[in-house]
Structure formats: structure tokens, C-alpha cells
Amino acid sequence: MVWDIDSTPISNPQFLALRRRLLLSYLAVMVTILGSSALAVYQVVAHNLNQQLNNHLLTLAETAAQTLEVVKHEYYEHRGGIKDEDDEDLPKNLSDLMKHYQKNEVLKVKNNHQHHQGVEWFDEKQQLLVREGNLVPNWSLGENLATSDFICQKNNIRSLALPVFYQIRGQAQKQLKGYIRASESREMLNAELNRLRLGLVLGGAIALGLTAVGGRLLTRESLKPIEASIEQLQQFTADASHELRSPLTVIKTNIAVIRSHPERIDQGDVEKLEAIASSTEQMTRLVEDLLLLARLDGKTMTHQWLKIPIDEIIEDLLEFAELEADKKHIILTSHLRPNVLVLGDAHQLQRLFNNLINNALQYTPAGGKVAVSLELAEDSGIFTVEDTGIGIAEEDLPRVFDRLWRADKARVYCEGGTGLGMAIAQTIAQTHGGKISVTSQLGVGTCFEVILPLFR
């Protein structure tokens, strides 16, 4: 769907398609920019939040490390030399172990339903001494902890294991005394990131909506001068073609009168009169073609269209085409699927198919072949004309449907053409909601294909 906020909607389908492409291209660029920006913001914020969590765990572990010597001393005093690690009398929590230290708040760990933390004290053999907090990881400390801290994340829990060293007087090397593991739930971090994602999505949607409105305005304003110029050119073409018809008719009439009295014509003027008649006829066809194009451009009068059996139209055209093919010694074959119905204008469709068939006959030398077919494919009718003619160079294919253009080699076989036949065929196909395409190889042949939506 193409938005149009003008009071007078554009009827030209080419401008509607151009506006749609411009708007979609603008939106695609903005989506890329907004998406990249949002992703970059999310990555930066997520990295900072994760770094803050790591720093908090490190601070918590370093604070607890200052109490490791005291905790080990109190723990071994409570054990009283007993080696049984499962002794129920041994304190499991720091608060139980350090009762007489609580007034000094050796370590304060947050314990509530919104902020889950936990700290664990280990000796140098990674044996758990005591813990504090409401979060306890269920995995071991890990290996290679002798020199640096280690961060591990499992089950939405992030933990940091910190080896604790003490400097022994008189020795250069520090001695490992144990480990501290600080853990914290990622629930608050995940909630913060979810809010960030939601904010970015909502902000991006609002920005994209505003971009769509702005793109609508920009595409409309940018196409206004072009549309006005094209409309003026179309009107000029129609007016000029219409005005040229009268003098051409006068010329043709006078030539016909002169030809009706051959005794009054000097023998030296016969060739000149024939040249004038031929040029007038060619000019008349050119004017008629220009007038037809001017009328077709931007016109979609679907309310006047009827259900048309195009197979019957093609059969009628082939009857006349066979005569021309016989004169040129061209083999003309056809394979038409019956009862192919489309919604359209019979005269325009007749002109479309006639142009393509005549084009194939004109550019195919004697002894060549022209094959015409009509097939069905899902909801479309496919009309093809394939010849073994002179073909079209690959670099010229994009210009086949340009107005008043013909390849130089084609002029040899079609001296009386106007160069508008393919442009008219394309315009009629597009007016009927279809499309036309061409494939060709120089010296081998050409194939035109027309796809039209079926009447259902």
C-alpha cells in the first residue's frame, strides 16, 4: 500500500511504483541505521552493567579476603582438632562462627528477596569453611586459581573466585592462604537489560513511524516537479499528435487526388510523389502511435474493461500473420491454450499481441521459424513469441522497450517502423497489470514473454 497525502491521487502506475520504491528504500536505510544504533547502545550498556557486576563481586571478594585469616582461626578453634568435616556442631554460616565479631560488622552481605548474594570462605585446599548470604552455587571452585581470580556463570548465577595470599616476613614469595568466592544472582541485571530492550524496541518503533511519515512527505515533494514535467510532456505529445493529424490527412487526401489523375503527373515526378506518400504514411503511423501512448500513460480504466478470451484474439491475428509468413517463407507455428480469460480492453490487447507477432516476422529472415504459444501458470496467462531471427545484442536488451529506439541491425529488416511498437506493447501490458520481458542472443533469435493476470 502506497501512502498519498495529496488531495489529488497520482494515477500513473509508474509514479506509484517509483514512490513506493523510494519510500521503501528510505525506510530500509533508516531501519538499518536505527537497528545498528540500537544494537550498539545495547552492547555498550550490557557490557557496562556486566562490568559493574564483576567489579561489585570483586569488591565483595576483596572485602571478605581481609577476614580470611580470622575466619580460619575461628573455624579451626571450633573444630577443636576434630578432623570430621561433617560434624554437625561445626558452624556453617559466618554469622554463627563470628558471633562475638558481629558488633564490628566484619562483612555485610545483602540478604533480601530482590538482591541475592553469597560469600564463601575456603582454605588453601579448596575446603569450604563457612558461607554467608542466601545464594550458594552448587559447583566447585575450579582449577588454575593459584594466581588470578576466576569468573564463572551458571544457572543465572555469576560467581567470582579470588585466591588470597599473605606476605610472610622475610620471604619474597607470597603464600596462598585460601580462597573467597563471591556470588550474585543475575536477576536484577537481566531485568535491567529487558527494560533496555523494551525501551529500544518501543523507541525504534516510534522513530520508524515518524520516519515513515517524513519519508512520505519527502517522496511526495521530491516527485512533484518530475510528475508535473511528465504530465506536461504527455499533454504536449497528445496535443501535438492530435494537431498533426489534420495536416497529414490533408496531404494524404491531396496525394490520393493527384494519383487518381495519372495523366496529369509528369513522369519525373512519380518517384517524388511516391516518396511523399510513403513518408506521409510513416508519419501518420508515428503520430497515431504517439497519440496512443499519450492516452495509455497513466490510464487505468478498469471499470470499462470486459472479460476477454485472449486465445481467440491471438487466433484471429495468426490468420493474417500466416499470409505474411508465407510471403517471407517463414515457418509459423502456434500452440494456444483455450479459454484463457483476462480482464481488459480487447483493442489494446489485440495491439499488444499484434506488435509482438509482427516484430518477430519482420526481424526473421526467410527460412526462419516463429513459434507462438499461450499457456497457463497458476493465476496468470503466459504468451510467448519466439523467433530464429537476427537477435539483439546483450548490451541492447535493456533498451528494447525504450521509445523511438531500434538496434542498427534491425533497421535493415524494418525500414517502415516507428520504433514505438515495443514501447506500446510494454505500456499495454503494464496497464493490464501484467509484465513483458525479452531474452535474446545475437544471430540466434529472440523470445518475448507476456504475463497477464487471469480473470477469476
N, C-alpha and C positions, 0 to 999 in steps of 0.2 A: 504494500500500500504506500503510495506516494503522497506526502502531505502537501497541501497547497493552500496558502492563506490569502491568495489573491481573490478578489471578488469575481474575476473572470477566469475560469479554469483554462489551462492550456489544453488544446485539443490535439496538438501534434504529438503522435506517439513517440517520435524521435526525441522531442524535448522532454517528454515524461521519462523516457528511458535515461536520457542524459542527466536529468535532475536526480533520478534515483541513484545512478552510479556515483554522481558527485557527493550526494548525501551519505551513501554507504561508505564511500572512500574516506570521507571526513570523519565519520563515526568510527571506522576501523582504525584510523590513525589515533583518534582520541582514546579509544579503548586500549590501544597498545601503550600510549603514554600513561594513562591513568593506572592501568594494570601494573606496568613496570614501576611506577612511583609507589603504588600501594605495597607491592612486594618488597621494594627496597625499604620502605618505612617499617614494615612488619619485621623484616630480617634484622634491622638495626635495633628496634625496640626489644625484640625477643632476645637478641644477643645481650643487650644491656641488662635485661631482667635476669637472664640466666647467670650473667657475670655477678650481679648483685647477690643472687642466691649463693653462688660459690664463695664470694667474699664473706658473706654472713656466716656460712658454715666454717670457713677458715678462722674467722674471728672467734667463733664459739669454741672451736677446737683448740685454738691457742690459749684462750682463757682457761679451759679445762686442763690444758697441759701444765699450767702453773701449779695445779693441785695434785698432779700425779704422784709425787713423792709422798705427800701427806696421805693420799688415799691408799697407796701401797702399804705404808706404815700401819695405818689403822686396820686395814684388811688383814694383814698378817698377825696383828695383835689379837683380833677377834678369832682368827683361826687357831691361835694358841699352839701352833706347831702341828695341828691336825692336817694330814695330807688328803683327807677325803673331800673332794670338790663338791660332792652332793650333800654335804652336811646342811640340814635344814636350819640350823642355828646361825649359819653364816648370813650376814645381811646381803640382800640383793640390790638394794637401792642406795644411792648416795645419801639420801636424807636419813635412812636408818643407820648408815655407817658413821655419818658425821653429825650426830645429834648435838654434840656439845660445840660444834662449829657453826650451827645454823644462825646464831645471832650475828655472826660476821658475814653471812651470805657469801660463802665460798664460791658458789656458782648458781646463777639464777637462770632456770630453763623455763620457757613458756609452756604452760600446760593448759590448754583450753580446746574446745571443740572446733575452733576456727584455725588454730595455729598449732600443728602437730610437730613437735621437736623431740629429739632424744640425743643423749650423750652417753657414751660407753667408755670405760677405762679398762685397758688391757695391760698385762705385764709384757716383758720383753719376749716371752714365748707365745704371745698372742692368746693368753688365757684371760677370759673375761673376769674382771674383778667386781665391778659394780656398774650400775647404769642409773640414769636419771631422765625423766620425761615420759611421755605417753606414746613414743614411737620407737619401735625396736625392729631393726632389719633382721631378716632371717637368713642371712648369708654370712660367710666368713669374711675376714678382713681382706684376704687376697695375698698374693705373693709380690716380691720385689718392692717391699715397703721400707727397706733399710735406709734409703737416702732421701726420699721425697714423699709428698702426700699423694694420695690416690683417690680419685672421684669415681664413684660407681652409682648407676641409676637403674633401679629395677622396681617394677610394680608401683610406679608413680611415687617412688621414694628416692631421694638423692642423698647420698652419704659421702662424707669426706674423711678418709683415714689419714691421721697425721702421726708420723714417728716422733718420739720425744727423746732428745739427747741431753745429757748433762756433761758439763766440763769438769773433769776430775783434776784437782790441783796437782800440778807437777807433770801432767801428761798433755801432749799436744793434740792427741786424738780424742774426740768426744765418745762417750759411751752410751749405747742405747739403753733406755730405762723402761720403755713401754710404748703404748700406742693410745691415741684418742680417736674415737670415731664419732663425729657429729652428723646427725641425720635430720632431715626435714621433709615434710610432705610437699609435693608439687601442686597441691590442690589450689592454693591461692595464686600461684604462678599461672596455672592453666586457666583459672577463672579470669585473670587479668588479660591473658592472651586471647581468650574467647571474646571478651569485651572489645579488645582491639580489633579483632577480625570482624566482629559485627559492625563496629564503627566504620571500618574501612569499606565494608560492603555497602552499608547504607549511604555513606558519603560518596562512594563511587557511583551508586545508582542515581543519586541526586545530581551529581556532576554530569553523568551521562545524559540524563533527561534535559538538563539545561543546555548541554552541548547539542542535543538533537534539535531543540528549539532554535538555538543560534545557527546551527547548520542549515536548518530550513530557511531561515531568513537570508543567510549568506548565499545559498544556492539560488534562491529566487532573485535576489538583487543582481547577482553576477550574470544570470542568464537573460535578464530583461533586455539589455542592449542587443544581444545576439538574436533573441527571439524577434525583437522589433525589426532588425535588419533583414532577417529571413522572411518575415511576413511581408515586408515591403518588396523584397525581391520576388517573392511568389506572386504578389499582386501585380507587379510590373510585368512579369513574364506572362501572366494571364491576360493583362490588358494589351500588351504588345502583340501577343499571338492573336487575340481577337481582332485587333485593328488591322493586322496584316492579311487577314483572311479576305477582306473586301478587295484590296488592290490585286491580290493574287487571283481572285475569282474573275476580276475584270480582264486581267492578262490572259487567263485560260480561255475566257469567252472569246476574246478577240482573235486568239490563235486558232480557235475552232472555226470562227467565221472565215478567216483567211484560208484555212485548209479546205473549207467547203467550196472554194473557188480556185482550184489549182491553175486554171488558165491565166489567172492574174498574177501568179507568182513567177518571178524571174528564176531561171534555173540556178543562178549563182547564189540565190538567197534561200534555197531549200535547206541546205545544211545549217545555215544560221537559224532558220525558223525551227528546225528540229532541236537544235541546241537550246533555244529559248524555251521550247515546250518541255524538254527534259529537265532543265533547271527549275522551271516553274513547278513541275510535278514534284521534284525533290524538295523544293522549298515549301510546298503545300503540306507534304508529309511531315516535314520538320516542324512546321507551325502547329499542325494537329497534334503531334506528339508532345510538344512543349505545353500546349493547352491542356492536354490530358494529364500530364504530370502536375501542372499547377492545380488542377482540380482534385487530383488524388492526394496531394501532400497534405497530411494532417486531417483528412476527412475520414470519419468512421461512421457512416450512416447505416448502422446495423438494423435500425428499425425498418429500413426499406429492403433489406435483404430477404431472399427466399431460399427454400430448400432446393439445392441444385445437384442433379446427378452428373458429376464431372466426367464419369466414364462415357456418357452419351455425347458430351461436348467434345471429348477427345476423339471419339469415333467419327464424328462429323468432320473434324479437322483433318483426320487421317485420309478421308476420301479425296480431299483436294490435294493433300500432300503427296499421295501416291502418283498423281499425274505429274507433279514436278519431279518426283524421284525417278519416274520412268524416263522423262526427258533427259535427265542427267546421268542415267544408267546407275542409279544408286539403289541398293537393296534396302527396302524399308520394312521392318518387322515390328509387330506390336503384341503385347500381352497385357490385357486390361482386366482388372478385377471388376465384376459387375456390381451394381447397386452401391456405389461409393458416393455418399451424400455429404455435402458441406453446406454451410450457411453462407451465402454471399450474393454477389452480383454476377449474373450469367455473362454479360458482355465483357466485364473486366476479366473474369476467369478465362473466357474464350481468347481474349487478347494475350493473357499470360501464357497459355499453352501454345498458342499460335506463334508467338515470338520465339519460344524455345525450339519448336519443331522447325520453323523456317530458318532459324540460326544454324541448326545442325545441318540442314540440307544445303545452305549457302556455303558453309565452310568445309564441306566434304567433297572431295574431287570425285570424278567419275570412277565407278568401280568400287566405291567405298560402301560402308554399311551404316545405317541409322536404326537404333533399336529404341522403341518407346514402350514403357511399362507403367502400370498402375497397380500398386499393392496396398495392403492394409497392415498397420502395425499399431496394436493397442487402440488408442483413441485418435489415430492420425491416418491420413491417406498420403502415400508416398508416390509421387510422379517423377519418373526419371527419363531423360533423353540422353542416350549415349551414342556417340559417332566415332568414326575412324578418320576424322578429318585432319586438318593441319595442326591442330592443338594450340595450346597457349603456353608461353614460357612461364616458368615458375615465378619469376620476379614480376610478371604482369598480372598474375591471378588476383592480387588484392584490388586491382583497378578495373576488373571486368565489369562491375556494376556502376562505375562512375559514368556520369552523363557526358555525352559527346566525346567518349574515348573509344578508340579501337586500336588494336595492335597493328603495326605497319604491315605485317604479312597478311592480315585479314582483309585489307583493302583490295587485294587482288581478286578475292572471291566475292566481295560485296561492295561494288562501287556505288550502288544507289542507296545504300543505307544511311541512316541519320545518326547512328551512334547512340540512340536512346532506347533501343529495344530491350537491353538487359536492365537498364535503369527502370524502365516501365514495369518489367516483369518483377523486379525486386519490390518496387513500391506496391504493386497489386498484392503480392504475396504477404507483405507486412500488413497491409490494410486488412487482409482477411485473417490476421492472427497467425500467419504461418511464417516460414523462412525458406530461403533459397540458398543453395551452396553449389560450388563448382569445383571439380577436380580435373586436372588436365596434364598431359605430357606432350611436349612439343614433338610433332611428327608422328604421334601415336593416336591421339584422339582426345575428346573432351566429354565429360559427363556432368550434366546439370541435374540437380535433385531439388524437388519442391515438396515440402511437408506442410500439409494443411490440416487443421483440426476438423474432425468429423462432426456431423450433425447428429445429436442424440435426442 
